[in-house]
């Protein structure tokens, strides 16, 4: 994992935790990447890129690096030729499940035709070895 980009005494750091969290999630594609990883589970870069249609490889790499730096996503490298790299939510990433599921509920109400056509998952899968995410929140 990379060191955090902003320390507690950095002048650019917000004193408000909500502002910091919203700043992290507000970037282009960020919440959708989290949703995909939460519903599909760990994915390799190419599979994740296909699951987020319209995102460029460069922007996906930037978003994943940002989420990894924030300890929301983990990057696992499997030794192989070529190396296999997969991304998954961390426990911290799964803490966002209730918020993302709430947004999904609104999206399904606002865009029912799209949700039915795409088969949008209704819930984020609980991390391995735990009960349903809702019981933890």
C-alpha positions as CSV (number, residue, x, y, z in Angstrom):
1,X,0.0,0.0,0.0
2,X,1.2,3.5,-0.8
3,X,1.6,6.1,2.0
4,X,-1.3,8.6,2.3
5,X,-1.0,11.6,0.1
6,X,-2.1,14.0,2.9
7,X,-1.0,13.9,6.5
8,X,-3.0,15.2,9.4
9,X,-1.0,18.5,9.5
10,X,-1.0,19.2,5.7
11,X,-2.4,22.6,4.9
12,X,-4.6,21.2,2.1
13,X,-6.3,18.7,4.4
14,X,-9.9,19.4,5.3
15,X,-10.7,19.5,9.0
16,X,-14.2,18.1,8.2
17,X,-14.3,14.3,7.8
18,X,-17.5,14.5,5.8
19,X,-15.8,16.8,3.3
20,X,-12.8,14.5,3.0
21,X,-15.0,11.5,2.4
22,X,-17.2,13.3,-0.2
23,X,-14.0,14.6,-1.9
24,X,-12.8,11.0,-2.2
25,X,-16.2,9.7,-3.6
26,X,-16.9,12.7,-5.8
27,X,-14.3,11.9,-8.4
28,X,-15.4,10.7,-11.8
29,X,-16.4,7.0,-11.8
30,X,-15.3,6.4,-8.2
31,X,-18.7,5.4,-6.7
32,X,-19.5,3.2,-9.7
33,X,-16.1,1.4,-9.4
34,X,-16.9,0.8,-5.7
35,X,-20.3,-0.5,-6.6
36,X,-19.0,-2.9,-9.2
37,X,-16.3,-4.2,-6.9
38,X,-18.9,-4.6,-4.1
39,X,-21.4,-6.5,-6.3
40,X,-19.0,-8.5,-8.4
41,X,-16.3,-9.2,-5.9
42,X,-12.5,-9.1,-6.7
43,X,-11.8,-8.3,-10.4
44,X,-8.8,-8.1,-12.5
45,X,-8.1,-4.7,-14.2
46,X,-9.4,-5.7,-17.6
47,X,-12.6,-7.3,-16.2
48,X,-13.2,-4.2,-14.1
49,X,-12.7,-1.9,-17.1
50,X,-15.3,-3.9,-19.1
51,X,-17.7,-3.7,-16.1
52,X,-17.4,0.1,-16.1
53,X,-18.3,0.9,-19.7
54,X,-16.9,4.2,-21.0
55,X,-14.0,4.6,-18.6
56,X,-10.5,4.9,-20.0
57,X,-7.7,2.6,-18.8
58,X,-5.8,5.7,-17.6
59,X,-8.7,7.1,-15.6
60,X,-9.5,3.6,-14.1
61,X,-5.9,3.3,-13.0
62,X,-5.9,6.8,-11.4
63,X,-9.2,6.1,-9.6
64,X,-8.0,2.7,-8.3
65,X,-4.7,4.2,-7.1
66,X,-6.7,6.9,-5.2
67,X,-9.0,4.3,-3.6
68,X,-6.0,2.1,-2.7
69,X,-4.2,5.1,-1.1
70,X,-7.4,5.7,0.9
71,X,-7.4,2.0,2.0
72,X,-10.8,1.5,0.4
73,X,-9.6,-0.9,-2.3
74,X,-6.8,-3.5,-2.1
75,X,-4.5,-4.4,-5.0
76,X,-3.3,-8.0,-5.1
77,X,-0.5,-9.1,-7.4
78,X,-0.3,-12.8,-8.2
79,X,3.1,-14.0,-9.4
80,X,2.7,-15.1,-13.0
81,X,3.9,-14.2,-16.4
82,X,2.4,-11.7,-17.0
83,X,1.6,-10.7,-13.4
84,X,-2.1,-11.0,-12.5
85,X,-3.4,-8.0,-10.6
86,X,-6.8,-8.0,-9.0
87,X,-8.7,-5.3,-7.1
88,X,-11.2,-5.8,-4.2
89,X,-12.9,-3.8,-1.5
90,X,-11.2,-3.7,1.9
91,X,-13.2,-3.8,5.1
92,X,-13.2,0.0,4.9
93,X,-14.7,-0.2,1.4
94,X,-17.4,-2.5,2.6
95,X,-18.3,0.1,5.2
96,X,-19.7,2.1,2.3
97,X,-22.2,-0.6,1.4
98,X,-25.2,0.9,3.1
99,X,-24.6,4.3,1.4
100,X,-24.1,2.6,-2.0
101,X,-27.2,0.4,-1.5
102,X,-29.2,3.5,-0.6
103,X,-28.1,5.2,-3.9
104,X,-28.9,2.0,-5.8
105,X,-32.5,2.0,-4.3
106,X,-33.0,5.6,-5.5
107,X,-31.5,4.7,-8.9
108,X,-33.8,1.8,-9.3
109,X,-36.8,4.0,-8.5
110,X,-35.7,6.8,-10.8
111,X,-34.6,4.6,-13.7
112,X,-36.7,1.4,-13.4
113,X,-36.4,0.5,-17.2
114,X,-32.6,0.6,-17.1
115,X,-32.4,-1.4,-13.8
116,X,-34.6,-4.2,-15.3
117,X,-32.7,-4.2,-18.6
118,X,-29.2,-4.3,-17.0
119,X,-30.1,-6.7,-14.2
120,X,-28.6,-4.3,-11.7
121,X,-27.7,-6.1,-8.5
122,X,-29.9,-5.1,-5.6
123,X,-27.2,-5.5,-2.9
124,X,-23.5,-5.5,-2.3
125,X,-22.2,-9.0,-1.5
126,X,-21.0,-9.4,2.1
127,X,-17.2,-10.0,2.4
128,X,-16.2,-13.6,2.7
129,X,-16.4,-15.0,6.2
130,X,-19.1,-12.6,7.4
131,X,-22.8,-12.5,7.8
132,X,-24.9,-10.2,5.6
133,X,-23.5,-6.7,5.4
134,X,-26.8,-5.2,6.6
135,X,-26.4,-7.0,10.0
136,X,-23.0,-5.3,10.5
137,X,-24.2,-1.8,9.8
